[in-house]
Amino acid sequence: MRISRDKQGLFNDLKQRYQYLLDSSYPDEIVSFEEETGMWSDDFYEFFTLVTGSLSLVIDHKRIPKKQLNVLRQSFEEQYPQIKSCQQILESYPLLHSYVQYHEETRKRIIALIQ
């Protein structure tokens, strides 16, 4: 994948985000959120892995497989609509909420870069 000059800043931002994600760990709040809401923690891990894995492909200048890209185009809420009923509860877990938002913003930036 070639990066045009006008998207070089976005690519550099994604490289920094990738390093942050590699250096950070999942918030412990996932377990508490799962216990409180019954929403599977696997949904979070799956979303985080989708974004981070797709980001690693972009950083390595590789193509994201079509099926993976189709899922990546969907927001966290679109992939896991049950989160809408738990949105207020999610916001009461600030680390988890910010981690989801960070991945969501990263997902959007990946899509912006490859379009």
Residue, then its C-alpha position, 0 to 999 in steps of 0.5 A: m500500500r502506498i501512502s500519498r503525501d497528503k495522507q502521510g500525517l495520518f499515517n504517522d498518527l496511526k503509527q503512534r497509535y499502534q505503538y500506544l496500543l502495543d504498549s498498553s493493556y486492556p482495562d481491568e474494568i472489562v470484567s466488572f462491566e461484563e458482570e454488571t451488564g451481562m455483555w460478553s467481554d469477548d465482544f470488546y476483545e474482538f473489537f480491539t483485536l480487529v482494530t489493532g490487527s488491521l492497524s498492523l497491516v496498514i503499518d506494514h503496508k499490507r492490504i486488509p483482507k476484504k471480509q476483515l475490511n467489511v467488518l472494520r467499516q462498521s462502528f463498535e455499536e454497529q458490530y455490537p448493537q447490544i452496547k446501546s442499551c448499556q451506553q450509560i453504564l459503559e460511560s461509568y467505566p472511564l478507562l474502558h470507555s476511553y479505550v473503546q473510544y480510542h479504538e473507534e477513533t483509530r478505526k475511523r482513521i484507518i478507513a480514512l487512510i485507505q480510502 
